[in-house]
Amino acid sequence: MPSVPGASQEEIRRQNLGAVLRYVHLHGPTSRAELTSRLGLNRSTIGALAADLVASGLVTEEAPTTARRAGRPSLVVSPRSDRVYAQALSIDADRLRAARVGLGGRILDLREVARPVGMSAVDAVGPLADLVRDMERCVAADALLVGGAVAVTDTTRDADDRIRIVGIDGTLGAALEAELSAGPGFVAGDLADIAGLAEHVRGVAAGVDDLIYLHGGLGISAGIIVGGRLMIGHRGHSGKVGHMVVNPNGLPCGCGSRGCWETEIGENALLRHAGRDPGDRAAVAEVLRAAADGDRTAREAVERVADWLGFGVANLVNVVNPDAVVFGGSLRDIFTAGADTVRSRLGAMPLPVSREHLRLEAAALGPDAVLIGAAELAFDKLLADPLNVGVAGHVGPVDPA
Ligand SMILES: [Zn+2]
């Protein structure tokens, strides 16, 4: 057993290794000199930490390619994105995706198949595992898999268009582990939470610790980050903002209530107002294009939905008091098309203390946000204790048998 002072020094070293690795993971190749100033550690400490990370195969160190004026150049520390990776999976409303995401947040490989209507999240485990096995066949022998995560949209619709909530705690990750019978394990999380996390870590809200990420898909849900931490609620089902009642005289909702926010701002609301068939997801883009081209019916449909969008955001902003609201999924384009209407509704409603500092942003990472966010969850253990995960992680391709 190590003595207490020894253990504490080891703990500090572990934290510092994590800090260096996290910095290059988020910011890309960084010189030792910059790491020294950014992390507030001295030069020799940074040199020793970088050497340890190089020895464990997590980063490389090279002389900078650009010429400097004088003196010895500071070595540049880069994450080994091609070697160190996480498995990032998503169970979306209508498709299943699996990606290998390298350290540094780069998508190295991506596979997808359609998710048939009515397929439960647990039934999706088999097809997802097939995608993972297919991908792993192409992995180099010295690659290092450090973890996996699966993002799942926890609301699905049954054949009668009623809303069902599927479990995202424990069971799904365990089912994937059992199916793949290798690797360092899977964590599972809500799709909107994970996409919001990605925008918080690498996207349009990087560095913003209080934010609401609104995701439009078949329904509307939110990833809410407060003080830099995801608010997940009991068993991960927080953020069901689509079922916030905004119009008691509105339409019935699949959840059994009436006038829920998603009946006013969802894809189907836009299609309905534009005289299109609800459920025709491909037509959403057509309506937005027609509105941009000046079609009057389409323009009025966008404005009506944008007004309700602003109405709900105003309420959320008064409750959470975020620095930013980010619109993702299909809400991204709806927000972009109707931003003036959203802003004007918002300007008329919330308290000045809630809105004076508020930024409204379209999501930056697009459909990849979910996979990038899932990889961030999977990288957590590595970044907390870089050398240990390197040892415990599964090295090389997953056995396809
Ligand atoms: Zn509802």
Boltz pocket constraint, residues with backbone or C-beta under 6 A from the ligand:
constraints:
  - pocket:
      binder: B
      contacts: [[A, 242], [A, 243], [A, 244], [A, 253], [A, 254], [A, 255], [A, 256], [A, 257], [A, 258], [A, 260]]
      max_distance: 6.0
